[in-house]
Amino acid sequence: MKRTTVKVPDELDARLRQEAERRGTTVSEITREALESFLGVESPRRLGFARAGASGRQDISERIEEILATEVGR
């Protein structure tokens, strides 16, 4: 994987960091997703619920349909 430096306005940087924090991921991952989408590059879809087993919650199996609907609807 190559490293690339991108200069963005402060406001965009703040929104990017906020989104990464909200998703529990990195700024790099959000940036890669945005570039893949913009360029039409196919990539394997990562579903957030795949980490459900590590959530510490006890009701995941009871809520799986709700979780799937939320994650796939993004």
Steps between C-alpha positions, in 0.01 A plus 500: 500500500630846409493808719361821350478845656187700427447859603142582600336810648472507880122460491522187282771357724281554806204327334720214385638444850153525653366236258795269570438530873126444455566180304782386727746487212793699364519812286695290249219246470236770445724664239557168319125432495431847359764463229378152404146632474603805297715295262250217469742244639341178619600400850366243742226655711584505866199461720522661840293228662776249423661611827175441691648206691751732664244763597450379854122512445286201587207569264673483159338173393158639590563825308680363193224595253497858632880518486511363145236746383695789649841395365392397150286812464806728519 
